[in-house]
Amino acid sequence: MCLAIPGRILEIGMAEGVRVGRIEFGGIVRQACLNFVPEAGVGDYVMVHVGFAISRVDRQEAERTYEMLKSAGMLEQELPAEGS
């Protein structure tokens, strides 16, 4: 099952005409498309699903959701280590 995972935008740039961000998920950094959340900026929290940020969330909601997914053991499936 694929879930949306909350993360914080560290950096924003363009790649082949697509607005992308470096997103941090509890120490793990991945790239995601930001085209669906044009209002999101550096430091904002977004919900990321299969490489696309789909909505902005506040910090408290992001932290609560992340901890809930972590305690349920669901993050390992959704955020495998690089190269896995």
Secondary structure, DSSP 4 states (H G I P E B T S, - for coil): ----EEEEEEEEEEETTEEEEEEEETTEEEEEE-TT-TT--TT-EEEEETTEEEEEE-HHHHHHHHHHHHHTT-HHHHSPPTT-
